[in-house]
Amino acid sequence: HGYLEGSILALQTSVLPAVLLTAMHLLSHKSLTCDSCVQCIFGMLPPVVLALYTLFRTAAVTEKCIHVPAFVNSWVSDGSALEQKHHLFVQYIRNSSAGFYIKGLRLTSFMVLKVTYFLCTLGFSLVVTIIRRTVDHE
């Protein structure tokens, strides 16, 4: 579990500097061509897609854990003594807050969607800036 957490954290923290360095490289050149921009942008896509895919898959683990109490609660019990134990078991599962954690932070789909929206906004603004610079230089 610790190795997996560290690997995912390393993947996520290595992709962001790579994207930022590529963006700085593109924005610092005075003479940009469309071909070089397209090559750099498509070169950034595989690591970004891999990082987002990894985040979505790990958040899916948390989402499945969130639905376990409802699944256990759907089991039918016959006696009142079993019903009380059943209720305690469901409460125990709910209060355990099972899921995928990275450095003590529970990774949810909502968090991953916020990261995705941020990266899409950043990518869109980068592409628009690069297109404006190439049009101005041509």
Solvent accessible surface area in square Angstrom, and as a share of the most:
residue,aa,sasa,rsa
1,H,147,0.66
2,G,52,0.50
3,Y,201,0.76
4,L,95,0.47
5,E,26,0.12
6,G,33,0.32
7,S,68,0.44
8,I,7,0.04
9,L,57,0.28
10,A,59,0.46
11,L,46,0.23
12,Q,38,0.17
13,T,78,0.45
14,S,65,0.42
15,V,13,0.08
16,L,78,0.39
17,P,64,0.40
18,A,48,0.37
19,V,18,0.10
20,L,79,0.39
21,L,114,0.57
22,T,32,0.19
23,A,13,0.10
24,M,125,0.56
25,H,89,0.40
26,L,3,0.01
27,L,59,0.29
28,S,75,0.49
29,H,83,0.37
30,K,154,0.65
31,S,94,0.60
32,L,11,0.05
33,T,78,0.45
34,C,72,0.43
35,D,108,0.56
36,S,43,0.28
37,C,6,0.04
38,V,73,0.42
39,Q,132,0.59
40,C,34,0.20
41,I,36,0.18
42,F,127,0.53
43,G,49,0.47
44,M,23,0.10
45,L,78,0.39
46,P,85,0.53
47,P,48,0.30
48,V,24,0.14
49,V,89,0.51
50,L,95,0.47
51,A,4,0.03
52,L,26,0.13
53,Y,129,0.49
54,T,26,0.15
55,L,13,0.07
56,F,78,0.32
57,R,140,0.51
58,T,13,0.07
59,A,0,0.00
60,A,31,0.24
61,V,70,0.40
62,T,0,0.00
63,E,51,0.23
64,K,143,0.61
65,C,37,0.22
66,I,76,0.39
67,H,119,0.53
68,V,57,0.33
69,P,10,0.06
70,A,67,0.52
71,F,129,0.54
72,V,6,0.04
73,N,85,0.44
74,S,75,0.49
75,W,127,0.45
76,V,140,0.80
77,S,37,0.24
78,D,139,0.72
79,G,30,0.29
80,S,97,0.63
81,A,73,0.57
82,L,106,0.53
83,E,99,0.44
84,Q,103,0.46
85,K,137,0.58
86,H,32,0.14
87,H,95,0.42
88,L,101,0.50
89,F,95,0.39
90,V,4,0.02
91,Q,55,0.25
92,Y,154,0.59
93,I,30,0.15
94,R,123,0.45
95,N,113,0.58
96,S,61,0.40
97,S,44,0.29
98,A,47,0.36
99,G,20,0.20
100,F,14,0.06
101,Y,64,0.25
102,I,25,0.12
103,K,144,0.61
104,G,68,0.65
105,L,105,0.52
106,R,65,0.24
107,L,14,0.07
108,T,31,0.18
109,S,35,0.23
110,F,136,0.57
111,M,55,0.24
112,V,1,0.01
113,L,72,0.36
114,K,112,0.47
115,V,63,0.36
116,T,22,0.13
117,Y,139,0.53
118,F,122,0.51
119,L,39,0.19
120,C,78,0.47
121,T,92,0.53
122,L,57,0.28
123,G,30,0.29
124,F,145,0.60
125,S,55,0.36
126,L,18,0.09
127,V,50,0.29
128,V,53,0.31
129,T,53,0.31
130,I,3,0.01
131,I,94,0.48
132,R,163,0.60
133,R,74,0.27
134,T,4,0.02
135,V,99,0.57
136,D,113,0.58
137,H,101,0.45
138,E,153,0.69
